[in-house]
Amino acid sequence: MSSVRHLRTLAFGASLTEGYYAGGSKFHPYTQRLLELIRPLIADVEIQNAGISGEAVLSSTMLPRLKQILSLAKHKFDWVLILAGTNDTLRDQQQASKVFDQYKLLINECYDHGARVLAMTLPETVYPKDFPLDFQRQEFNRLLKEELKLAYSDVVVLDVERLLPRYSLSPHETEQIWDDEVHFTPQGYDRLGQFIFETLKPHLS
């Protein structure tokens, strides 16, 4: 049994946080499954989902939005879970280094608030790894895995790309996990929630 008596968690990002699927007509965020798994361990748990589909790290809205959420929180968040950057590196083809620099400003806000951060790599997309349009996503993930620890010693990095692959799966598995070229099915989001729980669990005692 966990010794933590309460847990306040913020899930922050874009469509992969909001749980976008079925062309945006439905949503099934990973936070649903995460809450189910944490609740037997910690009765007093709150998970706020702050995903907004389409938002980018380099947009004019993401950093101010995070600042506002943190400043208006009635209780301090213990953890902030960040999954963001796909819209920058894939859709907008922004340089990974620029996205990473802005991403670190998000983390700074979380640290100023007093929260720990779980940062997630960006999952694969419709573009295979040898396709030029995927290069920025791969570079961002490299920066997240190799450089983030140098700036933030206690940040936790969850390698979603490795845990929820696309191209190494069988057609049946792909159909189960992937809804479209970027987003997961409800089952895929539930798996993500499971992986996040398994990553957080050692820190809840």
C-alpha positions, 0 to 999 in steps of 0.5 A: 500500500502506498504511503502517499495520502493524497495525489494531485496530478495534471496531464498536460498537452494536446490531442494525445492528452485529450484522448482524441480518436474517431476523427475528433468526434470522441475522446478517451484520455489515458487519464481515465485508466490512470485514475482507475489504477491509482485509486486503489492505492491512494483514495484521495487522488485528483487527475486534471486533464488539460489536453487541447487538440491541435495545440503546439508547444511553440504556439502562443497559447501553450505556455501561458495556459500552463501558467494559468492552470498552475496559478489557479490550482486550489491545491499544489500539483504533485506531478505534471505529465507532459505529452506535447510536441507532435504538432510542432515536429510533424504538422508544423515541421519545426526544428526539434531544438526550438521545440525542446527549448520551449518545452523546457520552459514548460518544465520550469513552470512546473518546477516553480510550482513545486511539481515533479514532471513526467515527460513523454517521448512522442509516439510514431506516426504515419511516417516511417523513421526513414521518411524526412517528415519524421526526422524532427520527431526523432530528434526531439525524442533524442533530446528528451531522452539524452539532454533533459536529465542534464538540466533536470536531475529528477525529471522522469522520462517515459519512452512512449515511442518504445512502449507503444510502437507502430511499425513493429506491430502485426496488422492486428495489433496496429489496428487495436492500438492505432486509430489514425496516422497520429492518435490511439484507439481507446485501447491504446490510450488505456495502455498508455495510462497503464505505462504511466501508472507503472512508471509513477508507482515507485514514486508513490511510496 
